[in-house]
Amino acid sequence: MSKPPAKSNTPAPTRSSGRPPLIALRDVQLSDGPVQMFEGVDIALEPRQRAALVGRNGAGKSTLMRILTGAFAPDSGERFLQPGLRMVYVPQEPEITGDTLLDHVTAGGAQDWEGESALSTFGLDGAKSTRGLSGGEIRRTALARAFAEKPDLLLLDEPTNHLDVFAIETLEREIADSGAALLVVSHDRAFLNRVTDRCFWLAHRKVRVFDQGFAAFEPWAEKVEAEEEEAFRRLTKAIERETYTFYRSITARRTRNEGRARQLEAMRAQKETLMRDQTRGMELVLDSGAVSGKRVVEVKGLSKAFGDRTIVRDLSLRILRGDRLAVVGPNGAGKTTLVKLLLGELAADAGEVTLGTGLQTAYLDQARVDLKPTDTLWDALTPTGGDQVMVRGQPMHVAAFAKSFMFKESQIRQPVASLSGGERNRLLLARALTKPANLLVLDEPTNDLDIETLDLLEGMLEDYDGTLILVSHDRDFIDRLATSTLGLDGRGRAAEAPGGWSDFNRQYPDFFDRGSAKAQLRVEAAKPAGPEPRRAAVKLTFKDQRRLEEAEKETATLPGEIEGLETQLADPGLYARNPKRFDALTAQIDTLRARLARAEEDWLALEEKREGLG
């Protein structure tokens, strides 16, 4: 949505209930130095209204949210709040404080029972420590607090980040059951389709209001953009005609028509403004390289477990050239582990994995571990040196290639550690596209990407003639791309269905329903035949008990140590002033993160073992 905001003949349909708004902005102006961010922004939310705030990355959606909360003051304009309004804001990166999750959830005034209820809804234990939480636990805790406080107005900035499909569905139900008005920023189309009834479109420093939910927004926006593009074309032609007439016409030169000169200058100024507002998007292309063999991956009787935790049991699967396999399941079900098994990066406990011939694999890792924090963006794009990358067999200067992925020239020589999560995701996409690949593996590729970038990525993947393995919680993204979907339930069971997420759920409606009678029957049917030996009620061994205590201590203390080192690393002048210190801090952080990951995995495995023994 990057066309210039010329006058459109398609107005945004709006209606008003006649009720006074809960909150409103009027004629808000805001500048960031010489850059004008907002210009005459008007926005209002009425009781129980559920609105999406739509706009590309960098448009200022989060800033506008903060103006609504009062955290930022605009340069001019008015902000209105109903007296006594209870407003809760959940930012993109919430901070969890207090000793326990319940401490955090009740810090805003909710009663203990309200906090416990909200935490339970999102699958959390109020007694759990706030240290060492995963991204999903942080997000669910912040959402639990928001609903526990029973607000009149709820502001959510990318609330589905780090949530699995089932947590997103829980959030959708909580929004539906809540009496609160909602303003939400999200890249998740399926989520926006389900929860919104109005859209605010932030583009080119202004806000348009569309009085329908997001499901109807994009066709309307495309029509508006087409009209604006045509208006821009007509303006350009008018300037050309007027310029010719003004400078070539003998009558115009003799009369020195000052009014005509002012009109021409005004038209040129209008065009300059419109051209400045045009934003260059990413240019995604992918070289599928040489054709692979028809059989890409074949799996027979695959099983893998870590201690008492079974990832997959007796899985047989065949992936053929051109297939687009989506892998779905709750957080912790082992989706990334399965991908590593399929690629031969991890050994199975039983069964066979056969890779096809002529495979050229590109792997976009969810953890972004393929990026070295000390490398510059230039280094990351040219790992073998030089100043060029190959794109579809043609050389391209690295700076121009980086620019096509919306990186600024000033970022080319900055270390990867200074990039945001979305920028690192774009950098990994760029790296994946610099080399031919007939097998593309994408693990959570939609994190931190805006809807427009998702559209470009989706278009690229639709045109891609190689084989795709996709791990994602984005239901709409899966439905648009997958030719088959493989579900993991986290207890060793797997099921495959042709089509996307919606097709999988139609074929296996209770596959992920852990509490249903049908699901329990299927679990029993999936167990090996024959009687299961009774487990004796014994305690953990001395060695296991010691490791459990050590892991618990490390999960409590290591996050604080990592945070302290990251604070030192955040010094913008450190890399230039003392590169050795920068390298040492980065290495130390990586070591501590690895220790923390091992401690969390050991703690989880030993806790499950202890509960099973008990």
N, C-alpha and C positions, 0 to 999 in steps of 0.2 A: 504494500500500500504506500507507494512512494511517488505518486504523480503529484504535480503541483496543484495547489488548491485554487484553481480558477473557478469562476462562478459556475455552479452546477444547476441544471434545470430539474434535478431530482431532489426534492427536499426530503429531509429525514422525517419520517412520520412520527409525530409526537402526540401525546395526550396528557392531560393533567386530571388528577382525581379531585382537584379542588382543595385537597388537604394541605396544610402548611408543611413544608419540608422539615425533615429532622436536621439536615445540614445543607448548606448551600455556599457556593462561591459565586461572586459576581464581578465581572470585568477584572479578573486577576492578571497582573503582569509580573513577570519575574525574569531577571537577566542573570547570567553567569558570566561576569566580566563583560566583554563586548558581545557575547552571544545571547540573543533573545530566546529564552526557553518557552515562556508563555506570553500570549498576547490576547487579552480580552477573553479569558476563559470563563465560561459560565457553566455551572454544574449544580444539580440539586438532587437529593435523595429523599423520597417520601417513605412513610412507614410501610414496612414489609416489602418494600421494593427490592428486587434482586438484580443487580446490574453488573455487567462486565465492563472493565476499563481496558480498551483495546488500543494497541499501538505497537510499533516496532521497537526493538531495543534501541535505547538512546533517546526515545521521544520524550521521556520525562514522567513515565507513569508512577514510578516509586516516589519521585519528588512531589508529584501532585497529591499522592496519598499522604505524604508527610505534611503538606500544607493543610489538608483536611483535618489531620489530627492536631494541628497547631504546633507541631515540632519545627516547621519552617514558616517564616513570615514572608509573604510576597512583597514585592516592591510597592505595589499599589493594588487596590481592589478591596472587596468586602468579604468577610467570612461570617456566616450566621449559623448558630447552633440553637436548637430548642432548649430552653432552660431545663436543667436536670437530666440532659441526655447522657445515657450510659453507652460509651463508645469503647470498643476494644479493637486494637490493631495488632495483627500478627505479621511481622516483617518477613522478608525473604530469608534472613539468617537470624532466627530468634535465639536469645540467650536464656539458658535455664539456670536459675539461681536457687540457693537454699541447699539444705543437706539432702533432702529427699524430694521425689517427684511431688508428693503431696504438699510439701512446704512451698514449692513453686506455684502449684496450681491454686492454693488458697491465699497466696500473698496479695492478691487483688481484692480480697474481701469475701470470697466464697466460703461457705461453711465446709467443715471437714467432710461431711457426708456428701455434699455436692461435688467436692473435689474427687472423692473416691469413686463416685458414680461416673463422673466424666472420664476419669482415668480408665476405669473398667470398660467403658464403652469403646475406648481406643486401644484396648488390650494391654494396659499397663498396670503395674503394681505400685501403689502409692508409697510403699516402704523402700522402693529401689533408690539407690544413691543417684545423685545428679552427675556424678563423675563418670567419665568414660562412656557416655551415651553414643549410640550410633546416630547417623543422620536421620533415619526414620523415627527413632525414639525421641529425638529432640523435636521434630516436627509434630509428632502426635501429642507430646506433652504440652507444647505451646497451644495446639488446637483444643486440648482438653481444658486448659485454663480459660481459653476464650469462651467456650460454651458454659463452663461452670459459673462464670460471672454473669450469665444471663443478660447480655447487652441488648440495647435497643438498636444499635448499629454495629455491624461487624465489618472490618476492613481486612481483607486477606490478600497478601502479596505472594504469588506463586505457592499456594498452600499444598499442591500435590507433589512438589519436589521431594524425592526420597521416600515417597509412600508407594506401597504396592497397590495392586488393583483393589484389594479387599479393604484396605484402609481408606482409599479414595471413595469407595462405595459407602463406607461408614460415614465419611464426611458428608457425602451427598444426602444421606438420610437425616443426619443431624441438622443440616441446613433446612431441609424440607420441614422438619418438625419444629424448628425454632421460629419464634415470632419476630426475630430481628430482621431489620433491613440489611442488605449485603452489597458491598462493592468489592469486586474480586479482580485481580490480575492473574492470568494463567495462560499457559501455552497448551493446555490439555483441552482439545476440542470437545471430546465426549463429556468431560466434566462441565464445561461451559454450556453445552447444549442442554444438560439436565437441570442446571440450577439457576439460569438467568432468564429474565423477562424484559430486560432493557440493556442497551449498549451505549457506552460513551466512547466515541472514536477520537483519540488524541493524535492529531497529525498536523504538522506544519504550524505548531504553536497554538493551535485552537482545538476546541472540542465540539464535535457534532453529536447530536442526540438521536439515537435510533430506538423507537419505542416498541421493539420486539426483542426476543431473546437471541442469543448468538447463533442459533440454528438457522435464522433467516438473515443474519447480518452480512455474511460474505457475498451472496448474490447482489444485495443492495449496494455494498461498497464497490464491487466490481463495476456496476453500472455508473456509479458516481465518478469513479476514476476514468472510465471511458469517456464520459462527458467532459471531464476536466482536461483530458488529453486532447480532445477535439477543440475545446475552447483555447487551449494553449497553441495549437496549430493555427487556428484562425487569427489569434493575436500576432503570431510571427508573420503570417502573410500580410496582415494589415500594416505592420511596421515596414515591411519591404515595399509595399505600394506607396505608403506615405513618404518614406525616405526617397524613393525615386521621384515622386511628384515634387517634393520640397526642393531637391537639389537640381533637378533637371528642367522643371517647368520655368519658362521665361517669365510667366505672369507671377509665380511665387517669388522669384528673385527680385522682380521689380517692386512688388508691393511690400516685400519684407514683412510678411504676415506673422506678427509676433504670437498671435493666438495659436496659429498652426504649429509654430516652433515649440510652444509650451505643450501642446497636445502630443507632438512626437516625442518630446523628452519624457512626458509622463508615461507613454506607452513603453518606452525603452526601460524606464525605471521599474515598471510593473513586470516586464519580462525578466529583468535581472533578479528581482525578488523571487519569482517563480522558479528560475533556474537554480538559485541558491538553495531553495527548499528541496529540490530533487536530491534524493539520496541513492547512492549507488549500492546495489545489493551484491550478494555473493554470486559468483559465477561457478557453479558446480558441474564438473565433468568427471567422468571416470572411465579409464581404459581397462577393459576386461581382459586384455592381453591375449595370449594364445588359448585356443580352445582346449579345455580339459577333457579327460575321458568321460564317458557317459555316466559311470558310477563315481560319485564324488566321495561319499562316506557310506560304509556298510557296517552295521553293528549287529552282533549276534550274542544274545544272552549276557549283556553287560550288567555288572553289579559293582557297586562301590559304596563303602561305608567308612566312617571315621568313628572308631569305637562302637558305641551302641547306636549311633546315629546313621541311619541308612539314607543315602542320597538317591540311589536308583537300584532296582532289583530286577534282574532278568529282562532287560530292555533289548528289543530287536527293532532296528530302524534302518531305512535305506534313504539316502539323499542323492538324487540324481541331478545331472547338469541342468541348470536353469530353475531348480526349485528355490522357493523362498520360505524357509522354515522359521516360524516364530516359536520361541521357548517362553512359557509363561508359568507363573506360580507365585506364592507368597514370598516375601523377603525371608531369606534363610533356607529356602527349599533346595538350594544347590544348583541353580540355573548356570551360574558361571563355572562351577565345578564340572557340570555336564559338558559345557562347551569345550573346556580343556581336555576332557576325556575324548570328545569327538575329534579334536585336532591332534591327538596323540601327545599332548603336553603333560598329561597325567596318566599314570598307570592304573588300570582297572584291577579290582580284586578278582574278578572272574569275567569270562567272555572274551570276545574278539572285536577289535576295531580295525577295519581295513580302509586305508585311504586310497583314493583313485590316483590315476596317473596324470602327470603334467599339471599339478596344482600349483598355483601362485596365490598365496594367501595374504590378505591384509586384515589386521585385527585392531579394531577400535576398542580399547580396554576401558571398562567402566571406572577403574581406579586411577586411570591416567598414569600408570607406572612407567609407560614407555617414554615419558618425558623427563629429562634430567633438569632439575631446578636451576642448575648453574649454566646450562646452555642458553644462548640467546635464541630469539625467534629465528634469526638467520641460520644459526647452527642447526636448529631442529629441522629446518626445511632442506638443508644441504648437508646431511650427515657425512658425506664423502668429500666435502669441501667444494670450492668453486662459488660462482655467483649465479648459477642457473639451475632450474629444475626442468624436468621433462614432463610435458603435459600432452597426452595423446601422441607421443613420439616427436613432439616439437619442443625445442628449447625455449624457455621463458625466464626472464630475469627474476631473481628471487623477490626483489622489492615489488615488482609488478604483480607477481603471483600472490604475495601477502596482501597487497592492496585489494585484490579481487575477493579476498576473504574478510574484507572490512577492517583490516589492521591499518593503523596510522603509520606513516613513515617514521615517526619518532619511536615507535615500538620495536622496530626491526632489530636494534642492537640491545634491547632490554632483556634481562634474564627471564626465563620461563616462570620463575618463582614470583615475579611481579604481576603476572597475568591473572585475571579473574577466572572463575570456574567456566563461564560461558566462552571466554577467549581461549582457554585451554582446550575446550571441546572443539572449537573451530580449528585450532591448530592441529589437533589430532585428525580431524576430517581432512585438512589440507595435506597432511603427511600421507594419509591413506590414498589420496588421489594423485600423488606424485609418482606412483609406481604401478605398473600393470598388475591386476589381480583378477583371477577368474573365480576366486572364493573370497567373499567379503563377510567378515564377522563383526557385527555391531552390537556391543553390550551397553545398553541404556544410552543410545545416541541422542535422544531427545532432551536430556537434562540440560537446563540453562539455555535452550534455544528458543527464540521467539517463533510465533506462528508463521511469519513470512519465511524465515529460514527453514522451518520444517517443511513448508510447501516446496522450497527449492530442493531440499534433500529428498523428499518423496518423489519429485519429478525425476531426479537423477536416478533413483533406484528403480523407478518404473521403466526407464529406458535401458537400464543395465542388463546385459544379456549373460552375465555370469550367474553364479550360485550365491545365495544370501542366507546367512544364519543370523537371526535377529532376536536379541533378548530385550524385552521392553515391558513397561507397565502402561504404556499409552495405548488404550483400547482402539481409538480411532486410527492411529498410525498402523497398528497391526491389521485391522480390518481392511485398510486400503492396500496393503502390500502383500500379506502372507498368502501363499498357496496352500499351506498346511500349518497347523498349530499343535505343538507338543506341550502338554501340561504336566507339571511336577507338583505333587501334593505335599512334599516335605517329609513324607514317611516311607519313601521308596517306590511308591506307585507312579506310573507314567501312563498317559493316554494320548493318542494322536487323532486329530480330526482334520479333514480337508477344509480349507478356508481359514478365516481369521478368528479373532476372539469371540465374536458373536456366534459364529458357526460352532466353535468348540463348546460354548455354553448350551447351545441347543442340543447338541449330541450328548453331552455329559452334564446335565443340569445340576447334579449334586456332587460333582467330583471334588470340589473344594469345600463342601459343607461338612465340617468335621463332626458336627453334633447330630446330623440327621441319621435316622435309622437306616436309610438306604446306603448312606456313605459307610456306616459301620459294617453293614453286611458285605459291601464290596471290599472293605479292608480285610475282613475275615477271609473272604474268598481268595484274596491275593496272597495270603500266608501260605507257606509250604505245607504240603499234605502231611498228615501224621500228628501224633500228640506232641505238644510243646512241653519240654521238661520244666518242672517247677523250679523257680529260682529260690535258693536259700536266702533267708533274711540275714545278710551279713553287712558289716560296715566296710567303708573304703579301706584299702591297705594304708599302712603308715606313709608309704611313698606318695600315694595319690592324695592323701589328706594334707601332707605338707605342700604338695604342688597346688592344691586347691587354695590353701591359705596364702601362698605366695602370689598366685594369680589374682586373688581378690585384692591383695595389697597393691599390686602393680596397676590394676585397673583403676584404683582410687588415686594413686599418686602420679602415674606417668602423664595423664592429660595435663596436669598443672605444670610439669616440667616442660612438656612440649609447648604449651602456651607461652611460657616464659621465654623460651628460645625463639619462638615465632615472633614475639614482640621485638626482640633484638634484630631479627632478620628483616622486619618491616621497615627499618631505617632506610629511607630512599637513597641516602648517600653512601651506605655501607659498601656496596659492591665496587663503586669507583674508588672509595677511600682505602678499603682494606679487603681486596678480593680473597686473600687467604683466610681471613676471619669469616667471610661470607661462605666460602667452601666448607670450612670446618663446622660452622653452625648447621649448614644444610645436611652434611653427612651425619651429624649428631642427631638431628631431627629425624632423618630417615631411619637411623638405628633404633631410636626410641619408639617410633611408629611401628616398626617391625616387632619390637618387644611387646608393645601394647596389643597388636593384632594376635600374636601368639598367646598372650595372657587371656585375652577375651575368648579365643577358641578353646583353650585348655579349661578355662573356668566353666564355659557352657557344657563341654563334654563331660567334665567331672561332676557338675551339678546334676546333669541328667542321669549319670551313672549312679550317683548317690541316691537320687530319688527312686530310681529303679530298684536298687538293692534294698532300700527301705520298704 
